[in-house]
């Protein structure tokens, strides 16, 4: 396949530091009628290694247009958006992916990260609950949920989350510090 050969040539030129040659090859690929999003995903990853996030984003958008449901493409696009501190757009991408794949752990983790960054604590709590229900029941997951619920003022539910963490790991320090934290936050509320 000619595109595969060109992509490999571009990869080699890029690895050798011959960026202009690599760019010529990538331009040749873009001019062809490529119907495989993975090709543009690979180009975007090569740009990322050269810290050319703008160019990488353009090729990721091409990849997404061709293969809109490819989890590798969406995950990489979201990583780029987060790296560029475009948390709102990354959150929207994660949420959109979750509509079709509600239990995708990486996307749930992305919603938790980006929504927390944006201060959307209710959304964080919902994603954390889904994350736990998807089989990621760990003391840390329960404690993280408990801390989010405290931020929301849901103190009883937070206490239950910390109790669950303590049941899973009787040595969990965060779980045993929780009653005091809840007491302090209730007094502030």
Protein Blocks (a to p, Z undefined) as FASTA:
>chain_A
ZZlmmmmmmmmmmmnopamlmmmmmmmmmmpccfbfklmmmmmmmmmmnopaklmmmmmm
mmmmmmmmbmklmmmmmmmmmmnopaklmmmmmmmmmmmmmmlmklmmmmmmmmmmnopa
klmmmmmmmmmmnopacfklmmmmmmmmmmnopaklmmmmmmmmmmmmmmlmklmmmmmm
mmmmmmmZZ
